[in-house]
Amino acid sequence: MKVDREIDLRGEVCPYTFVKSKLALEEMDIGEVLRVRIDYPMAAENVPRSMENEGQEVLEVKEVDKTEWELLLKKKK
């Protein structure tokens, strides 16, 4: 899958993980894909749920290892 932009939010906690992900998506065009790298367990649940509530598409939540996740988000609006 083609990723158009990637942000590394390791070391950040909620709600900053969501806010920074949302701001990154706002700068992108509809249909583009954002990869977000996080290492805060609650963000692996909260960011995808919040993005769906915002009308964005969550393509994947992938556990890279026990302390890191990758989220693939597609801008829908």
MOPAC internal coordinates of N, CA, C and O (Angstrom, degrees):
PM7 1SCF
backbone

  N    0.0000 0     0.00 0     0.00 0    0    0    0
  C    1.4441 1     0.00 0     0.00 0    1    0    0
  C    1.5296 1   109.32 1     0.00 0    2    1    0
  O    1.2310 1   121.26 1   -42.72 1    3    2    1
  N    1.3166 1   115.19 1   137.28 1    3    2    1
  C    1.4629 1   121.26 1  -179.91 1    5    3    2
  C    1.5238 1   109.17 1   -77.84 1    6    5    3
  O    1.2310 1   120.58 1   -55.18 1    7    6    5
  N    1.3218 1   116.49 1   124.82 1    7    6    5
  C    1.4569 1   122.84 1   175.72 1    9    7    6
  C    1.5265 1   107.38 1  -103.82 1   10    9    7
  O    1.2310 1   120.72 1   -54.09 1   11   10    9
  N    1.3231 1   116.23 1   125.91 1   11   10    9
  C    1.4565 1   121.18 1  -176.14 1   13   11   10
  C    1.5261 1   113.24 1   -88.20 1   14   13   11
  O    1.2310 1   120.93 1   152.66 1   15   14   13
  N    1.3226 1   115.83 1   -27.34 1   15   14   13
  C    1.4632 1   120.12 1  -179.56 1   17   15   14
  C    1.5156 1   108.94 1  -154.29 1   18   17   15
  O    1.2310 1   120.76 1   -30.50 1   19   18   17
  N    1.3291 1   116.16 1   149.50 1   19   18   17
  C    1.4607 1   121.02 1   178.66 1   21   19   18
  C    1.5180 1   108.98 1  -134.03 1   22   21   19
  O    1.2310 1   121.29 1   -43.09 1   23   22   21
  N    1.3349 1   115.13 1   136.91 1   23   22   21
  C    1.4604 1   119.35 1   173.03 1   25   23   22
  C    1.5224 1   108.94 1  -126.77 1   26   25   23
  O    1.2310 1   120.95 1   -36.26 1   27   26   25
  N    1.3056 1   115.78 1   143.74 1   27   26   25
  C    1.4565 1   123.05 1  -179.05 1   29   27   26
  C    1.5211 1   107.98 1  -108.12 1   30   29   27
  O    1.2310 1   120.90 1   -71.13 1   31   30   29
  N    1.3203 1   115.89 1   108.87 1   31   30   29
  C    1.4574 1   121.13 1  -179.11 1   33   31   30
  C    1.5208 1   111.91 1  -110.24 1   34   33   31
  O    1.2310 1   120.63 1  -157.78 1   35   34   33
  N    1.3069 1   116.40 1    22.22 1   35   34   33
  C    1.4635 1   119.15 1   175.70 1   37   35   34
  C    1.5262 1   107.93 1   -63.31 1   38   37   35
  O    1.2310 1   121.20 1   -44.73 1   39   38   37
  N    1.3154 1   115.32 1   135.27 1   39   38   37
  C    1.4510 1   120.92 1  -176.78 1   41   39   38
  C    1.5213 1   112.85 1    96.00 1   42   41   39
  O    1.2310 1   119.96 1   169.02 1   43   42   41
  N    1.3337 1   117.69 1   -10.98 1   43   42   41
  C    1.4673 1   122.47 1   178.29 1   45   43   42
  C    1.5313 1   109.47 1   -95.95 1   46   45   43
  O    1.2310 1   120.72 1   -26.75 1   47   46   45
  N    1.3219 1   116.22 1   153.25 1   47   46   45
  C    1.4708 1   121.85 1   178.25 1   49   47   46
  C    1.5194 1   109.40 1  -122.06 1   50   49   47
  O    1.2310 1   120.88 1   -11.46 1   51   50   49
  N    1.3199 1   115.92 1   168.54 1   51   50   49
  C    1.4652 1   121.67 1   176.18 1   53   51   50
  C    1.5248 1   108.61 1   -65.77 1   54   53   51
  O    1.2310 1   118.91 1   -36.68 1   55   54   53
  N    1.2933 1   119.69 1   143.32 1   55   54   53
  C    1.4527 1   129.21 1     4.47 1   57   55   54
  C    1.5276 1   113.66 1   -90.16 1   58   57   55
  O    1.2310 1   120.08 1  -177.08 1   59   58   57
  N    1.3311 1   117.46 1     2.92 1   59   58   57
  C    1.4664 1   120.55 1  -175.97 1   61   59   58
  C    1.5228 1   112.37 1   -62.55 1   62   61   59
  O    1.2310 1   120.26 1   146.57 1   63   62   61
  N    1.3292 1   117.12 1   -33.43 1   63   62   61
  C    1.4611 1   119.62 1   178.93 1   65   63   62
  C    1.5274 1   110.69 1   -61.58 1   66   65   63
  O    1.2310 1   120.61 1   137.61 1   67   66   65
  N    1.3298 1   116.44 1   -42.39 1   67   66   65
  C    1.4622 1   120.20 1   178.46 1   69   67   66
  C    1.5192 1   111.20 1   -69.70 1   70   69   67
  O    1.2310 1   120.44 1   132.62 1   71   70   69
  N    1.3205 1   116.77 1   -47.38 1   71   70   69
  C    1.4667 1   121.08 1  -176.62 1   73   71   70
  C    1.5270 1   110.70 1   -59.99 1   74   73   71
  O    1.2310 1   120.19 1   134.04 1   75   74   73
  N    1.3024 1   117.24 1   -45.96 1   75   74   73
  C    1.4714 1   120.37 1  -178.57 1   77   75   74
  C    1.5299 1   111.17 1   -68.86 1   78   77   75
  O    1.2310 1   120.17 1   145.02 1   79   78   77
  N    1.3268 1   117.27 1   -34.98 1   79   78   77
  C    1.4629 1   120.63 1   176.13 1   81   79   78
  C    1.5253 1   110.13 1   -66.18 1   82   81   79
  O    1.2310 1   120.66 1   136.74 1   83   82   81
  N    1.3179 1   116.35 1   -43.26 1   83   82   81
  C    1.4624 1   121.09 1   179.73 1   85   83   82
  C    1.5288 1   110.87 1   -63.38 1   86   85   83
  O    1.2310 1   120.23 1   136.79 1   87   86   85
  N    1.3227 1   117.17 1   -43.21 1   87   86   85
  C    1.4614 1   120.77 1   178.84 1   89   87   86
  C    1.5269 1   111.33 1   -62.95 1   90   89   87
  O    1.2310 1   120.47 1   140.40 1   91   90   89
  N    1.3328 1   116.72 1   -39.60 1   91   90   89
  C    1.4637 1   120.26 1   178.46 1   93   91   90
  C    1.5235 1   110.57 1   -63.41 1   94   93   91
  O    1.2310 1   120.20 1   136.22 1   95   94   93
  N    1.3392 1   117.22 1   -43.78 1   95   94   93
  C    1.4673 1   120.87 1   178.74 1   97   95   94
  C    1.5245 1   111.75 1   -63.81 1   98   97   95
  O    1.2310 1   120.26 1   144.54 1   99   98   97
  N    1.3189 1   117.11 1   -35.46 1   99   98   97
  C    1.4654 1   120.49 1  -179.71 1  101   99   98
  C    1.5201 1   111.97 1   -61.99 1  102  101   99
  O    1.2310 1   120.22 1   152.17 1  103  102  101
  N    1.3202 1   117.19 1   -27.83 1  103  102  101
  C    1.4662 1   122.08 1  -179.62 1  105  103  102
  C    1.5296 1   112.35 1   -84.00 1  106  105  103
  O    1.2310 1   120.36 1   173.25 1  107  106  105
  N    1.3325 1   116.91 1    -6.75 1  107  106  105
  C    1.4527 1   121.63 1  -175.41 1  109  107  106
  C    1.5256 1   111.31 1   -99.36 1  110  109  107
  O    1.2310 1   120.99 1   -15.46 1  111  110  109
  N    1.3251 1   115.70 1   164.54 1  111  110  109
  C    1.4574 1   121.55 1   177.02 1  113  111  110
  C    1.5251 1   110.42 1   -86.82 1  114  113  111
  O    1.2310 1   120.61 1   -25.80 1  115  114  113
  N    1.3289 1   116.45 1   154.20 1  115  114  113
  C    1.4628 1   121.53 1   177.36 1  117  115  114
  C    1.5259 1   108.82 1   -57.86 1  118  117  115
  O    1.2310 1   121.21 1   -45.28 1  119  118  117
  N    1.3339 1   115.28 1   134.72 1  119  118  117
  C    1.4625 1   121.41 1  -179.99 1  121  119  118
  C    1.5110 1   114.11 1    94.66 1  122  121  119
  O    1.2310 1   120.14 1   166.15 1  123  122  121
  N    1.3333 1   117.33 1   -13.85 1  123  122  121
  C    1.4672 1   119.67 1   179.15 1  125  123  122
  C    1.5232 1   110.61 1   -78.21 1  126  125  123
  O    1.2310 1   121.26 1   -23.93 1  127  126  125
  N    1.3494 1   115.20 1   156.07 1  127  126  125
  C    1.4565 1   121.84 1  -175.44 1  129  127  126
  C    1.5256 1   109.83 1  -113.42 1  130  129  127
  O    1.2310 1   121.55 1   -46.03 1  131  130  129
  N    1.3265 1   114.63 1   133.97 1  131  130  129
  C    1.4606 1   123.08 1   178.53 1  133  131  130
  C    1.5204 1   109.02 1  -112.23 1  134  133  131
  O    1.2310 1   120.57 1   -49.88 1  135  134  133
  N    1.3254 1   116.51 1   130.12 1  135  134  133
  C    1.4744 1   121.55 1   172.35 1  137  135  134
  C    1.5268 1   107.36 1  -101.94 1  138  137  135
  O    1.2310 1   120.93 1   -52.19 1  139  138  137
  N    1.3297 1   115.84 1   127.81 1  139  138  137
  C    1.4576 1   121.94 1   179.74 1  141  139  138
  C    1.5226 1   108.26 1  -118.10 1  142  141  139
  O    1.2310 1   120.68 1   -53.79 1  143  142  141
  N    1.3151 1   116.30 1   126.21 1  143  142  141
  C    1.4690 1   121.26 1   176.83 1  145  143  142
  C    1.5217 1   108.10 1  -103.07 1  146  145  143
  O    1.2310 1   121.02 1   -53.85 1  147  146  145
  N    1.3364 1   115.66 1   126.15 1  147  146  145
  C    1.4640 1   121.40 1  -178.19 1  149  147  146
  C    1.5276 1   110.35 1  -134.35 1  150  149  147
  O    1.2310 1   121.35 1   -20.91 1  151  150  149
  N    1.3201 1   115.01 1   159.09 1  151  150  149
  C    1.4650 1   119.49 1   176.48 1  153  151  150
  C    1.5300 1   111.81 1  -134.94 1  154  153  151
  O    1.2310 1   121.03 1  -163.11 1  155  154  153
  N    1.3175 1   115.63 1    16.89 1  155  154  153
  C    1.4642 1   121.32 1   178.64 1  157  155  154
  C    1.5272 1   107.65 1  -106.75 1  158  157  155
  O    1.2310 1   119.93 1   -66.16 1  159  158  157
  N    1.3451 1   117.73 1   113.84 1  159  158  157
  C    1.4695 1   121.32 1  -173.29 1  161  159  158
  C    1.5298 1   115.07 1   -52.59 1  162  161  159
  O    1.2310 1   120.00 1   137.92 1  163  162  161
  N    1.3310 1   117.60 1   -42.08 1  163  162  161
  C    1.4657 1   119.76 1  -179.23 1  165  163  162
  C    1.5294 1   111.27 1   -64.08 1  166  165  163
  O    1.2310 1   120.24 1   148.66 1  167  166  165
  N    1.3219 1   117.15 1   -31.34 1  167  166  165
  C    1.4696 1   120.81 1   179.77 1  169  167  166
  C    1.5233 1   111.08 1   -66.63 1  170  169  167
  O    1.2310 1   120.02 1   149.42 1  171  170  169
  N    1.3280 1   117.57 1   -30.58 1  171  170  169
  C    1.4646 1   121.08 1   179.26 1  173  171  170
  C    1.5284 1   110.85 1   -64.15 1  174  173  171
  O    1.2310 1   120.26 1   156.04 1  175  174  173
  N    1.3260 1   117.11 1   -23.96 1  175  174  173
  C    1.4615 1   121.65 1   176.18 1  177  175  174
  C    1.5278 1   111.39 1   -97.02 1  178  177  175
  O    1.2310 1   120.70 1   135.34 1  179  178  177
  N    1.3226 1   116.26 1   -44.66 1  179  178  177
  C    1.4673 1   120.86 1  -172.12 1  181  179  178
  C    1.5222 1   113.76 1   -73.06 1  182  181  179
  O    1.2310 1   119.85 1   138.09 1  183  182  181
  N    1.3246 1   117.90 1   -41.91 1  183  182  181
  C    1.4647 1   119.72 1  -176.75 1  185  183  182
  C    1.5390 1   111.12 1   -63.61 1  186  185  183
  O    1.2310 1   119.03 1   130.46 1  187  186  185
  N    1.3357 1   119.46 1   -49.54 1  187  186  185
  C    1.4710 1   118.52 1   178.76 1  189  187  186
  C    1.5374 1   112.82 1   -59.60 1  190  189  187
  O    1.2310 1   120.54 1   137.21 1  191  190  189
  N    1.3151 1   116.58 1   -42.79 1  191  190  189
  C    1.4709 1   120.15 1  -179.62 1  193  191  190
  C    1.5326 1   110.32 1   -63.45 1  194  193  191
  O    1.2310 1   120.54 1   135.78 1  195  194  193
  N    1.3141 1   116.58 1   -44.22 1  195  194  193
  C    1.4655 1   120.70 1  -179.96 1  197  195  194
  C    1.5212 1   111.34 1   -66.38 1  198  197  195
  O    1.2310 1   120.23 1   142.40 1  199  198  197
  N    1.3201 1   117.17 1   -37.60 1  199  198  197
  C    1.4703 1   120.28 1   178.81 1  201  199  198
  C    1.5211 1   110.80 1   -64.95 1  202  201  199
  O    1.2310 1   120.11 1   138.17 1  203  202  201
  N    1.3171 1   117.40 1   -41.83 1  203  202  201
  C    1.4623 1   120.35 1   177.30 1  205  203  202
  C    1.5278 1   110.42 1   -63.74 1  206  205  203
  O    1.2310 1   120.24 1   140.66 1  207  206  205
  N    1.3315 1   117.14 1   -39.34 1  207  206  205
  C    1.4628 1   120.91 1   177.28 1  209  207  206
  C    1.5248 1   111.31 1   -63.45 1  210  209  207
  O    1.2310 1   120.18 1   152.39 1  211  210  209
  N    1.3242 1   117.26 1   -27.61 1  211  210  209
  C    1.4675 1   122.93 1   178.84 1  213  211  210
  C    1.5347 1   111.50 1   -83.97 1  214  213  211
  O    1.2310 1   120.38 1   174.94 1  215  214  213
  N    1.3369 1   116.88 1    -5.06 1  215  214  213
  C    1.4561 1   120.54 1   179.05 1  217  215  214
  C    1.5175 1   114.28 1    92.34 1  218  217  215
  O    1.2310 1   120.34 1  -169.11 1  219  218  217
  N    1.3253 1   116.96 1    10.89 1  219  218  217
  C    1.4599 1   120.92 1   177.99 1  221  219  218
  C    1.5352 1   109.10 1   -91.21 1  222  221  219
  O    1.2310 1   120.55 1   -16.34 1  223  222  221
  N    1.3190 1   116.55 1   163.66 1  223  222  221
  C    1.4674 1   121.02 1  -178.50 1  225  223  222
  C    1.5253 1   110.24 1  -104.09 1  226  225  223
  O    1.2310 1   120.85 1   -51.68 1  227  226  225
  N    1.3248 1   115.98 1   128.32 1  227  226  225
  C    1.4613 1   121.77 1   175.55 1  229  227  226
  C    1.5218 1   106.89 1   -95.17 1  230  229  227
  O    1.2310 1   120.79 1   -68.13 1  231  230  229
  N    1.3187 1   116.09 1   111.87 1  231  230  229
  C    1.4604 1   120.90 1  -177.92 1  233  231  230
  C    1.5215 1   111.63 1   -84.04 1  234  233  231
  O    1.2310 1   120.90 1   144.41 1  235  234  233
  N    1.3348 1   115.88 1   -35.59 1  235  234  233
  C    1.4653 1   118.73 1  -176.15 1  237  235  234
  C    1.5158 1   110.49 1  -162.75 1  238  237  235
  O    1.2310 1   121.37 1   -36.82 1  239  238  237
  N    1.3316 1   114.99 1   143.18 1  239  238  237
  C    1.4582 1   123.07 1   168.13 1  241  239  238
  C    1.5252 1   104.49 1  -124.24 1  242  241  239
  O    1.2310 1   120.82 1   -70.04 1  243  242  241
  N    1.3120 1   116.04 1   109.96 1  243  242  241
  C    1.4627 1   120.70 1  -172.49 1  245  243  242
  C    1.5203 1   109.96 1  -118.38 1  246  245  243
  O    1.2310 1   120.97 1   -54.20 1  247  246  245
  N    1.3293 1   115.75 1   125.80 1  247  246  245
  C    1.4630 1   120.50 1   175.11 1  249  247  246
  C    1.5302 1   107.77 1   -81.88 1  250  249  247
  O    1.2310 1   121.13 1   -66.49 1  251  250  249
  N    1.3256 1   115.44 1   113.51 1  251  250  249
  C    1.4609 1   120.81 1  -179.26 1  253  251  250
  C    1.5261 1   109.79 1   -76.91 1  254  253  251
  O    1.2310 1   120.78 1   135.76 1  255  254  253
  N    1.3132 1   116.12 1   -44.24 1  255  254  253
  C    1.4586 1   123.06 1   171.53 1  257  255  254
  C    1.5263 1   106.67 1  -154.51 1  258  257  255
  O    1.2310 1   119.82 1    11.05 1  259  258  257
  N    1.3065 1   117.95 1  -168.95 1  259  258  257
  C    1.4637 1   120.34 1  -173.57 1  261  259  258
  C    1.5286 1   113.37 1   -67.27 1  262  261  259
  O    1.2310 1   120.20 1   165.51 1  263  262  261
  N    1.3206 1   117.23 1   -14.49 1  263  262  261
  C    1.4628 1   119.46 1  -176.47 1  265  263  262
  C    1.5260 1   113.71 1  -126.71 1  266  265  263
  O    1.2310 1   120.16 1  -167.83 1  267  266  265
  N    1.3238 1   117.29 1    12.17 1  267  266  265
  C    1.4579 1   119.00 1  -178.19 1  269  267  266
  C    1.5277 1   111.13 1  -146.92 1  270  269  267
  O    1.2310 1   121.17 1   -37.83 1  271  270  269
  N    1.3420 1   115.37 1   142.17 1  271  270  269
  C    1.4511 1   122.71 1   179.59 1  273  271  270
  C    1.5204 1   110.03 1  -131.65 1  274  273  271
  O    1.2310 1   121.41 1   -24.84 1  275  274  273
  N    1.3282 1   114.91 1   155.16 1  275  274  273
  C    1.4598 1   122.13 1   171.46 1  277  275  274
  C    1.5162 1   108.07 1  -121.62 1  278  277  275
  O    1.2310 1   120.96 1   -47.73 1  279  278  277
  N    1.3143 1   115.77 1   132.27 1  279  278  277
  C    1.4536 1   121.85 1   176.58 1  281  279  278
  C    1.5159 1   108.08 1  -112.62 1  282  281  279
  O    1.2310 1   120.28 1   -44.16 1  283  282  281
  N    1.3155 1   117.06 1   135.84 1  283  282  281
  C    1.4555 1   121.74 1   172.11 1  285  283  282
  C    1.5100 1   107.36 1  -111.96 1  286  285  283
  O    1.2310 1   121.23 1   -60.46 1  287  286  285
  N    1.3352 1   115.25 1   119.54 1  287  286  285
  C    1.4437 1   122.59 1  -176.31 1  289  287  286
  C    1.5100 1   110.18 1  -121.52 1  290  289  287
  O    1.2310 1   120.47 1   -45.29 1  291  290  289
  N    1.3256 1   116.70 1   134.71 1  291  290  289
  C    1.4557 1   121.22 1   179.41 1  293  291  290
  C    1.5250 1   109.38 1  -111.14 1  294  293  291
  O    1.2310 1   121.44 1   -52.12 1  295  294  293
  N    1.3262 1   114.85 1   127.88 1  295  294  293
  C    1.4626 1   119.22 1  -179.21 1  297  295  294
  C    1.5263 1   109.50 1   -72.67 1  298  297  295
  O    1.2310 1   121.20 1   -56.02 1  299  298  297
  N    1.3363 1   115.32 1   123.98 1  299  298  297
  C    1.4577 1   121.48 1  -178.73 1  301  299  298
  C    1.5212 1   112.51 1  -107.28 1  302  301  299
  O    1.2310 1   120.27 1   151.54 1  303  302  301
  N    1.3168 1   117.08 1   -28.46 1  303  302  301
  C    1.4684 1   119.43 1  -179.43 1  305  303  302
  C    1.4977 1   110.72 1  -151.92 1  306  305  303
  O    1.2310 1   120.10 1   180.00 1  307  306  305

